[in-house]
Amino acid sequence: MMKIKLFENPLTISLILYIIISLIIYIRNPNLFDKNKDNDDDSFVSRYACFIFILCPILIYGCICGLTSYTNRSHYCKILKSKELNLKEMLEQCKK
């Protein structure tokens, strides 16, 4: 049986988090996307909405990649520190 490893891909996790954050921002502030908006609501999010939606995925992807590489590194360091290291089994894991 083939496992679906959805959360091992940093791009997938980043995309899911970005969609969730965008939905939360849209639900909390639906007038943010209105073309005929007034300047009365001059909050941080409304002033810098373009920059938030451009920088948010970059920051999310960077954080997720760092976290994923840290967990992978610690996993493989545990394997290398074990005394029963079988190189053939490690190579079989890499082929999957």
Buried (B, 14 or more C-beta within 10 A) or exposed (E): EEEEEEEEEBEEBBBBBBEEBBEEBEEEBEEBEEEEEEEEEEEEEBEEBEEBBEEBBEEBBEBBBEEBEEEEEEEEEEBEEEEEEEEEEEEEEEEE
